[in-house]
Every structure is written in C-alpha cells, then in structure tokens.
C-alpha cells in the first residue's frame, strides 16, 4: 500500500475507535434507532445534493443499506442500549474481521496468504485478552446482538466490493437515505418519547450526533470505500484490527474505564496481528490498482 493510503486507513480506525464513546453516550440517553435515523438523515442532507443518482443500482444500494445501516448499525446500537460498554463493544466489533475475510474468500476469491491468516489468528487472540474479566459475558443477549451486527458488517463489505462502479460519496449518501427511512419506521414502531428525550440541553448528546455524522460517517466511510476500490477486502479489513485498540483507549481516557494488564496485553497482541496483515505482500489477482 502507498504510505498516504496507510495514513488514511489508520486515521479512519482512530475516528471509528473514538466513535464507540459517542455511540455509547447517545445510546444511553436517546432511543437508539431514533438516534441512528437522525444520524442518517443528517448525512443524507449533507451529501445527497452533490452526488448522482445510482441509476440501475437502486435495489442493490437499498440491499446494502439494509445490511449496513439497518442491520449492522441498528443491532449494534440496540446492544449498546442494553448495557454493552463502549470498550467491550469495540472488542466485540472486531469479530467482523475474520468474518469479512472468510466471506471474501468464499464469494470474491480473495484469499489471504499464510502470514495474513497468522495475523488474523494473533489479532483474534488479542480480542480474548481484551475481553478479560468474566463480567463482559454477563449480558449474553446484548453481546449476541453485537456479534450479529458484525456478521451484518461482513455481509455489507462483500456488497460494497460489488458496488465499486458507484462513487464512494454517492454510495454513502444513498445508503444513508435508505437507512434513514428504514430506521425511522422501526423507531416509530418500537420506540417511545424519541423527540422528548433528544430535545434536551445536553451539548454532549448533540455533539455525539455531530461527531457520528461528520467524522464517523462522512469522513471515515468515505476513506473506507475509497480504499475498497483499490485494495482487496482482506487487506483493508486488516486496518479494522486497530479500531478496538483506539476504542479501548478512548474508553479509558474519556469514560474513565479501568485499564488492566489484560487490556494492555490485548491491545499489544491485536496491534501485532494487524501489522502482519497490513504489511504482508500480496499477489492476489483481484487487486485493483490505483
């Protein structure tokens, strides 16, 4: 990978890592599906005027929105609302990496080399170190929802790889339009007091929405789609291994979550595995050149 592409990917991981803090705060104070609907409405209003309609691809983009917007984000925020902590969520979220690589190998013939496989194994071991204390497994239902959100993410990644003819900004914009509609309908059906709980004088809540719209969605996802068009899914997914590292750090410094030796060791192991995947030389014929 080019050095500036690596810098972009690491910056993307940092933005998403801190996003666990803002997501957790929002899920604790507002019905999660309603907050997500607001997030995607805001993204839509920011982007849709500057992109073309994905003619002939509306159904494909809508299915992508079902996997990414409603599936991945919806399940993830519900898990946060049910009590999964920000740092724990960052760890669970990491399970999307081996799932994405597995689906890419099955459907895109994008197979990592043995060093890449070793990196995934090492990084997944780091996830177990990060989980650490048994208290993380007390809320099994919520953790199960968080794991399912990772499966939906992996599915969305395969769909995104097949949407490379749609510009990244356009894909982000129209995915947000369709996701906003789906999530708003679900919120109206299953949640209550949405506007009352959101319309409060809390700068942290409104700041969380702003961060999720601008940093996590517009900037970070633009980088993600930009890199997906140039490199194999399994290689770009390697950078996702950095997200829980930054997520745990954010939880420690912003939410005052305790740091333990298992957390520190898990972060080091995860980072080691990510480095193996990122810097492995690849000869995949499916690789796109910039």
C-alpha positions as CSV (number, residue, x, y, z in Angstrom):
1,X,0.0,0.0,0.0
2,X,1.1,3.6,-0.6
3,X,2.2,5.4,2.6
4,X,-0.6,8.0,2.4
5,X,-3.1,5.3,1.9
6,X,-1.9,3.6,5.1
7,X,-2.1,7.0,6.9
8,X,-5.7,7.4,5.7
9,X,-6.6,3.9,6.9
10,X,-5.1,4.5,10.4
11,X,-6.9,7.8,10.6
12,X,-10.1,6.0,9.7
13,X,-9.5,3.5,12.5
14,X,-8.9,6.3,15.0
15,X,-12.2,8.1,14.0
16,X,-14.2,4.8,14.4
17,X,-12.4,4.0,17.6
18,X,-13.5,7.2,19.3
19,X,-16.9,6.7,17.8
20,X,-17.6,4.0,20.4
21,X,-17.6,6.7,23.1
22,X,-20.0,8.9,21.3
23,X,-22.2,6.0,20.4
24,X,-22.4,4.7,23.9
25,X,-23.3,8.1,25.3
26,X,-26.0,8.6,22.7
27,X,-27.5,5.1,23.2
28,X,-27.7,5.7,27.0
29,X,-29.7,8.9,26.5
30,X,-31.8,8.5,23.4
31,X,-33.8,5.6,21.8
32,X,-31.0,4.0,19.6
33,X,-33.0,3.6,16.4
34,X,-34.2,7.2,16.5
35,X,-30.7,8.5,17.1
36,X,-29.5,6.4,14.1
37,X,-32.3,7.7,12.0
38,X,-31.3,11.3,12.8
39,X,-27.7,10.4,12.0
40,X,-28.5,9.1,8.6
41,X,-31.0,11.9,7.9
42,X,-28.2,14.5,8.6
43,X,-25.7,12.6,6.4
44,X,-28.3,12.5,3.6
45,X,-29.0,16.2,3.8
46,X,-25.2,16.9,3.7
47,X,-24.3,14.7,0.7
48,X,-27.3,13.9,-1.5
49,X,-27.2,17.2,-3.3
50,X,-23.6,16.6,-4.5
51,X,-23.9,13.1,-6.0
52,X,-25.6,11.5,-8.9
53,X,-28.5,9.0,-8.6
54,X,-27.2,5.5,-8.8
55,X,-29.3,4.7,-11.8
56,X,-29.8,1.0,-12.4
57,X,-28.3,0.2,-8.9
58,X,-31.1,1.4,-6.6
59,X,-32.1,-2.1,-5.5
60,X,-28.5,-3.1,-4.9
61,X,-27.8,0.1,-2.9
62,X,-31.0,-0.5,-0.9
63,X,-30.0,-4.0,0.0
64,X,-26.6,-2.6,1.0
65,X,-28.4,-0.1,3.3
66,X,-30.4,-3.0,4.8
67,X,-27.2,-4.8,5.7
68,X,-25.1,-1.8,6.8
69,X,-27.5,0.8,8.0
70,X,-30.4,-1.1,9.5
71,X,-28.6,-4.4,10.1
72,X,-25.1,-3.5,11.4
73,X,-25.8,-0.1,13.0
74,X,-29.3,-1.0,14.3
75,X,-28.2,-4.1,16.1
76,X,-25.1,-2.5,17.4
77,X,-26.8,0.5,18.9
78,X,-29.5,-1.7,20.5
79,X,-26.7,-3.8,22.1
80,X,-25.2,-0.5,23.5
81,X,-28.6,0.5,24.8
82,X,-29.0,-2.9,26.5
83,X,-25.8,-2.4,28.5
84,X,-22.7,-3.3,26.5
85,X,-19.9,-1.0,27.4
86,X,-18.0,1.1,24.9
87,X,-14.7,-0.7,25.3
88,X,-16.4,-4.1,25.3
89,X,-18.3,-3.1,22.1
90,X,-15.1,-2.2,20.5
91,X,-13.7,-5.6,21.2
92,X,-16.8,-7.5,20.0
93,X,-17.0,-5.3,16.9
94,X,-13.6,-6.8,16.0
95,X,-15.1,-10.2,15.2
96,X,-16.1,-8.7,11.9
97,X,-12.5,-9.0,10.6
98,X,-12.3,-12.9,10.4
99,X,-15.9,-13.0,9.2
100,X,-15.2,-10.5,6.4
101,X,-12.1,-12.3,5.3
102,X,-14.0,-15.6,5.3
103,X,-16.8,-14.2,3.2
104,X,-14.3,-12.6,0.8
105,X,-12.6,-15.9,0.3
106,X,-15.9,-17.6,-0.4
107,X,-17.5,-15.1,-2.7
108,X,-14.7,-12.9,-4.1
109,X,-11.9,-15.5,-4.3
110,X,-9.9,-13.0,-2.2
111,X,-7.8,-15.3,0.0
112,X,-5.1,-14.1,2.4
113,X,-1.7,-15.7,2.5
114,X,-0.5,-17.8,5.4
115,X,1.1,-14.7,7.1
116,X,-2.2,-12.9,6.8
117,X,-4.0,-15.9,8.3
118,X,-1.5,-15.9,11.1
119,X,-2.1,-12.2,11.7
120,X,-5.8,-12.8,12.0
121,X,-5.3,-15.6,14.5
122,X,-3.0,-13.5,16.6
123,X,-5.4,-10.5,16.4
124,X,-8.3,-12.7,17.4
125,X,-6.3,-13.9,20.3
126,X,-5.8,-10.3,21.3
127,X,-9.6,-9.9,21.4
128,X,-9.8,-12.6,24.0
129,X,-7.2,-10.9,26.1
130,X,-9.1,-7.6,25.8
131,X,-12.3,-9.2,26.9
132,X,-10.5,-10.2,30.1
133,X,-12.9,-10.2,33.0
134,X,-16.0,-12.6,33.2
135,X,-18.3,-9.5,33.7
136,X,-18.1,-9.0,29.9
137,X,-20.2,-12.1,29.5
138,X,-23.0,-11.2,31.9
139,X,-25.2,-9.7,29.3
140,X,-25.3,-12.5,26.8
141,X,-28.3,-11.4,24.8
142,X,-26.8,-7.9,24.1
143,X,-23.4,-9.4,23.3
144,X,-25.2,-11.7,20.9
145,X,-26.8,-8.7,19.1
146,X,-23.4,-7.1,18.9
147,X,-21.9,-10.2,17.3
148,X,-24.8,-10.3,14.8
149,X,-24.0,-6.7,13.9
150,X,-20.5,-7.8,13.0
151,X,-22.0,-10.5,10.7
152,X,-24.1,-7.8,9.0
153,X,-21.0,-5.7,8.6
154,X,-19.2,-8.5,6.9
155,X,-22.1,-9.0,4.5
156,X,-22.2,-5.3,3.7
157,X,-18.4,-5.4,2.9
158,X,-19.0,-8.0,0.3
159,X,-21.8,-6.0,-1.2
160,X,-19.7,-2.8,-1.2
161,X,-17.0,-4.6,-3.1
162,X,-19.5,-5.3,-5.8
163,X,-20.6,-1.7,-5.9
164,X,-17.3,-0.2,-7.0
165,X,-19.0,1.3,-10.0
166,X,-20.8,3.7,-7.6
167,X,-18.7,6.6,-6.4
168,X,-17.9,6.3,-2.6
169,X,-19.6,9.6,-1.8
170,X,-22.7,8.6,-3.7
171,X,-22.8,5.2,-2.1
172,X,-22.5,6.8,1.3
173,X,-25.2,9.3,0.5
174,X,-27.9,7.0,-0.9
175,X,-27.1,4.3,1.7
176,X,-27.9,6.9,4.3
177,X,-31.2,7.9,2.6
178,X,-32.4,4.3,2.5
179,X,-31.1,3.6,6.1
180,X,-32.8,6.7,7.5
181,X,-36.2,5.6,6.1
182,X,-35.8,2.0,7.4
183,X,-34.6,3.1,10.9
184,X,-37.2,5.9,11.3
185,X,-40.0,3.4,10.5
186,X,-38.6,0.9,13.0
187,X,-38.2,3.7,15.6
188,X,-41.9,4.7,15.2
189,X,-43.0,1.1,15.6
190,X,-40.8,0.1,18.5
191,X,-39.7,3.2,20.5
192,X,-41.3,5.9,22.5
193,X,-40.6,9.5,23.6
194,X,-37.9,9.9,21.0
195,X,-38.2,13.7,20.5
196,X,-38.7,14.4,24.2
197,X,-35.5,12.5,25.1
198,X,-33.5,14.1,22.3
199,X,-34.6,17.7,22.7
200,X,-32.6,18.4,25.9
201,X,-29.9,21.0,26.6
202,X,-27.0,18.5,26.5
203,X,-24.1,19.5,24.4
204,X,-22.5,16.1,24.8
205,X,-25.6,14.4,23.2
206,X,-25.8,16.8,20.3
207,X,-22.0,16.7,20.0
208,X,-22.2,12.9,19.7
209,X,-24.6,13.2,16.8
210,X,-22.4,15.8,15.1
211,X,-19.4,13.5,15.5
212,X,-21.2,10.5,14.2
213,X,-22.4,12.4,11.1
214,X,-19.2,14.2,10.2
215,X,-16.4,12.1,11.5
216,X,-17.7,8.5,11.7
217,X,-20.0,8.5,8.7
218,X,-18.9,11.2,6.1
219,X,-15.1,11.1,6.6
220,X,-14.4,7.6,7.8
221,X,-16.7,5.8,5.5
222,X,-15.5,7.8,2.5
223,X,-12.0,6.6,3.3
224,X,-13.3,3.0,3.7
225,X,-15.0,3.0,0.3
226,X,-12.1,4.8,-1.3
227,X,-9.6,2.1,-0.1
228,X,-12.0,-0.8,-1.0
229,X,-11.9,0.3,-4.6
230,X,-8.1,0.0,-4.7
231,X,-7.2,-3.0,-2.5
232,X,-8.5,-6.5,-1.6
233,X,-11.2,-6.6,1.1
234,X,-9.0,-8.8,3.4
235,X,-6.1,-6.3,3.3
236,X,-8.2,-3.3,4.0
237,X,-10.1,-5.2,6.7
238,X,-6.7,-5.6,8.5
239,X,-6.9,-2.0,9.5
240,X,-10.1,-2.6,11.3
241,X,-8.0,-4.5,13.8
242,X,-6.8,-1.1,15.0
243,X,-10.3,0.1,15.8
244,X,-10.7,-1.7,19.2
245,X,-7.3,-0.6,20.2
246,X,-8.3,3.1,19.7
247,X,-11.8,2.3,21.1
248,X,-10.4,0.9,24.4
249,X,-8.0,3.9,24.7
250,X,-11.0,6.3,24.2
251,X,-13.0,4.4,26.8
252,X,-10.1,4.7,29.3
253,X,-9.4,8.4,28.8
254,X,-13.0,9.7,28.1
255,X,-15.2,7.4,30.1
256,X,-12.7,6.6,32.8
257,X,-13.0,2.8,32.2
258,X,-10.3,0.9,34.2
259,X,-7.2,-0.3,32.5
260,X,-5.9,-3.8,33.4
261,X,-2.9,-5.8,32.3
262,X,-5.3,-7.9,30.1
263,X,-6.4,-4.8,28.4
264,X,-2.9,-3.6,27.7
265,X,-1.7,-7.1,26.6
266,X,-4.7,-7.5,24.4
267,X,-4.0,-4.2,22.7
268,X,-0.4,-5.1,22.0
269,X,-1.4,-8.5,20.6
270,X,-4.1,-7.0,18.4
271,X,-1.8,-4.4,17.1
272,X,0.8,-7.1,16.3
273,X,-1.7,-9.1,14.3
274,X,-2.8,-6.0,12.4
275,X,0.7,-5.2,11.4
276,X,1.2,-8.7,10.0
277,X,-1.9,-8.4,7.8
278,X,-1.2,-4.8,6.7
279,X,2.4,-5.3,5.7
280,X,2.0,-8.7,4.1
281,X,2.9,-8.7,0.4
282,X,0.0,-9.9,-1.7
283,X,-0.2,-11.3,-5.1
284,X,-4.0,-11.6,-5.4
285,X,-5.2,-11.2,-9.0
286,X,-8.3,-9.4,-7.8
287,X,-6.3,-6.5,-6.5
288,X,-7.3,-3.2,-8.1
289,X,-4.6,-0.7,-8.9
290,X,-4.8,3.0,-8.2
